[in-house]
Amino acid sequence: MVRQAAPETVELNRVAAGEGEGVTAFDASERRIWAGRAEAYAGSFAKLCAYPVPLLLDAAGVRSGVRVLDVGTGTGTAARAARERGAEITAVDADPGMAALASAAVPDADVRVAALPGLPFADDGFDAVVGNFVLNHVGRPRAALTELRRVARPGAGVALTIWAAPAAGQALLGRAIEAAGASRPGHLPVLAAEDDFARTEERLARLAREAGLSGVSCLTLEWDHRTTPDEWWGGAAAGVATVGQTVVSRPPEGIAEIKRHYDALSEEFTAPDGSLVLRHAALLVSGTA
């Protein structure tokens, strides 16, 4: 069962809804973007995001008997993998639909609806803290990292992934949007200048150190994601993530134009068996609380 964060819940639920103290315009926009799209994400981009999970868990020292917090759990991929290692799982996501999928994926986990940078946990409560691509979806990355360190006990491993600068395949949908003359909708905010940072190993590692982590390391992960043209387009056509919001913000003829360019550009990445092979890159940062 998905738990709502208890008596302090009124404020936490406002945060999950994109309201409350400390919630930026970017945070509020992210809540709206993801609301009602958990199933669409599960059927499209979730498979891509699963790739770093084993390395993420290794970096945080997740093993049998460890108390793990998975922040921004999404469909519960990392939580399930950690449970399979014998860890004790607590997981949170800002979106109730995502939390419901995670709860179904890991029935014996403590899954809650809650959002960074205000987690409903005491200091020093976990032996390991992980976040698979959660930093892509918070308006104050520094505050988010500091909060993750707060809930990790001294000596606990903390590990996170974030998308790096787009590799060739990573930019396929963006190239189709650009070719169609479309652009990011004006109502979707970007990170404030003071909160943004370069997606490089050096800069992300520095951010982790500034949050109080020690023994920080950061590396780039690269892999080929295999999918189908319909599956990859399906996520965008359902409005999943910023790229999907850009697609669905267009009128029907504009969406059709993006799809036409998408089909043409996909040929560059199509394998002999008809699958798409899309090169992606992410950063994995880890350290000790």
N, C-alpha and C positions, 0 to 999 in steps of 0.2 A: 504494500500500500504506500502511496506517495504521501509523505507528511508535509504539512505546512509548518513553518517554523513557529513554535509555540509561544507562550503569552506575549512575547515581543513581536508576534506575527503581524500585527496591524501595520507597523512601520515596514517590516520586511516585505510584506506583500505589496505595499506601495512601491518599494524599490523594484520588486520583480515586475511590476506593471509599468515601470519607467517613471515613477514618481518618487518624492521624498528627498531628504537632505543628501547632498553629495552626488546625486544623479545628474549627469550631464545631458545635453541635448542629444549627443551621440548615443548614450545609454538608452534613452527613451526611444530613439529611432530604431535601435537594435531590437528592443522588445516588440515594437510594432512589426518589424520586418519578419521576425520569426514566429509570431503568433499564428497558430493554426497550420504551420507548415512542417511539423515534425515528421509526418508520414512521407511527405514529398522529399524531405531531406534524406530519410532512411532509404528511400528507393533510388537515390541518385548520388549525392556528394558524400554521404556517410561512408561509403566503401573506400573512397579516396582517403578520407581522414583517418581510417583505421590503420594505414600502413605504419606510422611511427610508434604505435602503441607498445609493442614489445620493447623497443629501445627506450621509450619513455619510462616504463616500469623498471627496467634495469637501472636507469640513471637515478631513480629515486630510491633504489634498494628495496623494491616491493618483493616480498617473499612470504612464506607461511607464517601466520601469527602476527603479522604487522597490521597496525591500525592505519588504514589508508583513507585519505579524503580525495575524492575525484571532483574537481570543480569545473563547472561547465560540461557536465557529463554527456550532454546530448542524448543519443540513443543508448548510452550505457556501454559502449564498446570497451573503453579502458576499465571501467568498473567490473565488467564481466571477466575480462582477462586477468585482472588482479585477484578476483575471487577464485578463479581457476588455479591460481598459485597458492591458494590457501589463506589469503589475507582477509581481514575483517573490513568490510566496506561501508563507508558513508559517502554519499554522492549528492551533489546539488546541481540544479540548473535553474536559470531565471525563467524558463518557459515551462508552464505546467504540462504541455503536450510532450515535450522532451522528457521531463521527469517521469511521466507515466510510462513512456517506452522504456526508460532505464529501469524502472521498478519491475516491469514485466521481464526484462532481460536478466535481472539479478534479484530474484524474489526475496532473498534473505538479506539484502542490503537495506540500510537506512537511507532512503532517498527523500530529499526535501526540495521544496521550491524556495530558492534563495539566490541572491545575486551579489557579486562583488561590487563595491569594496566593503560591504557590511555583512559578513558571514555570521550565522547564529551559533557560534561555538566559542568556548572559553579559550584562553591562551594555552598554548603548549599541549593541545589535545591529541595530536596525531603523530605517528611514527614516520609517515611519508605523505607528501602532498603532491598531487599531479594535476595538470591542466592541459588537455590536448586541444590546442588552438583557441583556448579561451581568451588569450590576450588580444586576439583579433576583434573581439566583440565587447571590449570595455572602453569607456571613455577616458579613464585615468589609469593607464598601465602601471605607473609607478605606485600609485596607491593600491592597486590590485596585488602587485608583487609584495608589498609591505604587509598586506593583510594575509597573504598566504604564509609568509614567514611567521606572522603572529600566532597562527593556529598550529604551527608545527613545533613539536617539542625540541629543545636543544639537542643538536646532533641528528635531527631528522633530515632525510633527503627531500628536496623540493625540485621538481622537474616540470618544464613546460615546453610546448612547441608553439611556433608561430610561423605563418607563411613568410617566406623570403621573397625577394624580388622575383617577379614571374619568370619562369622558364618558358621555353617555346610553347609546349603543349598547354601550360597553365594559362596562357594568354589567348587560347583559341576563341572563347566566347567574347572576350574583350575586343579582339580583332574584328569579329563579325559585327559587333555593335558599332565600332568605329567606322567600318566600311559602309555601314548603312546610314551613316551621318547622325547617329544617336549619341547621347552622352548621359552621364550620371544625372539623375533628376535633381533639380535644385533644392527640393525639400529634404534630401538626404544629407545630413551634416557630415563633415569630416572631423577628425580629431583636432582639437584646439592646438595651435602651434606649440604651446608650452607643454603639451602632453604627447606630442608625436615624437618619433625617433626613427633613425635610419634602420632598416631591416638588414643589419649586418651582424656577423658574429661578435665583433668588437663592441658595437653599441648595445646589443642585447645583454652581453655579459656585464657591461658597465652598469646597466639598469638593474641587474640582479644584485650586484655588489652594493649599489646605492640603497637597495631595499633591505640590506643587512645580511645577505647570504654570504657565506665564506666558501672557499675552495671551488669557486665558480668556474665552470667550463662551458663552452658553446661550440657546437659543430653544425655543419650544413648536411642535411640529408637530401639525397636526390634519388628519385625512382621513376619508373615508367608505370603509369596507371593505365590498366586495360579496362575499357568499358565499351559500350555500343553508342553509335551516334544518337539513337533515340533516347537512351537512358541519360546521356550527358545533356542533351537538349531538354529533356523532361524536367530536370531540376530547375533550369533557368526559366522554362515556360510556366512553371508553377510558382515563380516569384521567390525562389529560395536564394537567400543571401543578397548582397548588394547587386551582384550581376543579374540575378533574377528580377529584382525590383526595377532595374534599368530596362529590362526587356518588357515587363508587363506594364510599365508606365507609358508605353507607346500605344497608339491606336492600332487596330487590327492590321491595317496595311503596313504600318511601321514594323510590327512584329513579323509579318510575312517577309518583309525586306531583310530583317536581321536573319531570319531562318534561311533565306536564299543564300546570303553570304556565308552563313554557318555551314551549309551543305557544301558549298564550293571550297571553302577553306579546310574542311574536314578531310578532303582527299589527301592533303599533305601528311596527315597523321593516320591514315587508314592502312591497316595491315592486310596481307593477302586473304586472311580469313574474314575480312570485313569489320573487324574490331578497331576501335580507336586506341592508339597507343600515345598517351599524353605524358610528357616529361614534366615532373613537378619538383619543387625544391622547398624545403622548410628548414627552420632553425630549431635546434634542441638545446635548451639551456638548463643547466642543473647546478645545484650547490647544496650547502648544508646550513640549516637554521642554527 
